[in-house]
Amino acid sequence: MRSQGTDAIDWPAAIYDVLKTFQVTQVSFVPDGGHASLIQRVQADNGMRAVSLTTEEEGVALGAGAWLGGHRSALLMQSSGVGNCINMLSLIKVCKFPFLALITMRGEWGEFNPWQVPMGSATQASLELMGVQVLRASEPGEVGDVVQAAASMAFGGGVPMAVLLSQRLVGAKNFAEK
């Protein structure tokens, strides 16, 4: 069971709306429970292409290729996947491709798995060291605005951006979940 707040704001829908507003047509992801609702929306949209990845760094290259082909892309991942992307983020930095990543956090609020804590603690600093600016959303009501700001900076300002979706927002897993 996930510990969710009582706020009924559908923040995955808010993210989806921002992606549509910014004409994102390709969304890549490694399957993640925190992004499940958003992934389902993207998969159901004939105007968007959902691409399931083997590893997160593939999404960085896929996004660069989408841009070269005239499309906008977003990468969905969990904080544990950020470590897989560090070397590939050189492509974004050197070639100055637009980059928008939406990252569900692990290793913080109520985490039961000690293996998630090190990367969860280092996610923001790791991204910033690679030249990616980071914004964070912790409340359902702020998700749309934060993702809107990041998408504007990524696609309008050419700034590599990541939005960290806090574990408190997404919900902490527990041992009973499989």
C-alpha positions, 0 to 999 in steps of 0.5 A: 500500500502506498501512503498518499495524501488526502489531496485529490489532485490528479498530478499525473494528469497535470504532467500529461497536460503539460506534455501535450501543451509543449507538443511532446510526442515521444515519452520514453520510460523504464516501467515504474509504478510511480509513473504508471498512470502517466505511462497509461495516458501516453500509451492511450494517446495516438498522438504520442509514442510511448517507448519502453526502455531497457535502461534509462540512458537509452532514453537520453539518446532517444530524446536526442534522436527525437529532437534531430527528427523534429520531435520533442521528447520526455524521459520518465524514470525513477531516481535509481535510474539517474546513475545509469544516465550520467555518462550519456548526459554528456551528449546533452551537455556537449550537443545542447539538445533539449532535455526534460526528465521527470523523476520519481524519487526513492530513498527518501520519505518512508523508504524501506529499501536501504539500497534506494537511499544512496542514489536517492540522496545523490540524484539532484547533485548528480544531475546538477554536476552534469549541467542539468537544472533541477526543480522539485515537486512535493505537493500534488497541487504544484506538479503542473506548475513545476513541470510547466516551468521545466518544460518551458526552460527545456524547450524554450530556453534550451536548458537541460531540466529534471523535475524530481517528484518527491517520494512523499508525493508518489507514495512510499512503498512498503514490504507488503507490496510486490 
